[in-house]
Amino acid sequence: MKFVNLTPHTINVMDSEGKGELLVVPPSGSIARVAVSYNRAPDVEGIPVYVAVYGDVEGVPAAKDDVFFIVSGLVESRIQRSDIFSPGDLVRNSEGRPVGCKGLKQS
């Protein structure tokens, strides 16, 4: 089994308590994204407001035997495949910076 990271960040997968590191997956160099455009909405108290319109998923390769892809939560929520995962709940250090995730998620 192989994990391919389609995010720009190293993914440190930890156990369910956020302690033991189980897997480290560096970025692959390819990034999966959801296309997005913005429509102007009415201003609120003089502040411009924009509404995001999400489109197609880009950058996810075709399924391959024994390969799992890690993508952002937004990408994972828009593509339903058994080989697609996103990082689980974030684990943060004492300064509040993300240092890993509790497992992986799938819709």
N, C-alpha and C positions, 0 to 999 in steps of 0.2 A: 504494500500500500504506500502511496505517495501523496503528500499534501502539497498543493501549489497555492501560494499566497498571491492573490490578485488585488492586494491593497498596497499602498505605498509605505506601510509600517511593518516592522517585525512583529509577528504574533507570538506571544509567550502564553501558551496554554497551561493553566495551572489546575490543580485538583478542585473539587467542589467547595473546599473551604478557602481557596485562594492562597494556598501555601506551597505545596510541592509543585515544581515545574515539571510538566509531563512532556512538553513538545515545544520546540522553538522553530518557527518557520519564517525565514527571511523573505523580503519581497522578491518576487520573481522578475520584476522589471516590467511586467504587463499589469495594467490596472483596469479592472472592470468598473464601469460607471453606469448610471442612469442618466440619459439625456434629459436636460431641463431647460425650459425657457421661462420667461417671466412676463406676465401681463400686468399692466398698470391698473391699479384699483383706485377708488377715490381716496384723496388725502384724508388723514385723521389729524385734526388740529394743526393743519399746515405741513404735516410730515408726509412725504411720499410713501405710498404703500404698494407693494408688488405681490402678486399671487404666483406661486410656482406651479408650473404645468409640467408634470413628469412624462417622459416619453419612453422609448425603448431602452432595453439594457444593451450596453455595448462592451465588448472586450472579454466576453466569456467564451472560451473555446468549447468545441463539441465534446460531449462525454467521451472518456477514455477508460478502458479497463484498469482497475486498481489505482485510479487517480481521483483525489478529492480536491475541490477548489474552495479556498477561503476567500470570501468577498465581504464587502461592507454590509451592515444590516439592511440598508436601503435596497441594495442590489439583491440580497438574499430574499427580501420580502416580495420582490417583483418577479422572481424566477423560481418556479417550483420543480426542482430536480433533486434526486436522491444523492447526487454527488456534490451538492452546493451547501456550504456552511458559512456562518458568520461567527465572529467572536462572541462568547458568552458574556455574562456580566463582568464589568471592569473590576480589576483589583487595583487599588491605588496605594501609593506609599504614604508615609507620614506627612509629606508635603502636599498630598492631594494629586500627585501626578500618576497617570496610568502606568502600571508596570506589567500588566498581564490581564488575562481573562479567565473566568471560571468555565472551563470547558468550551464547547462550541454549540451553536444554536442552529436549528433548522425549522422552517415553517411547515 
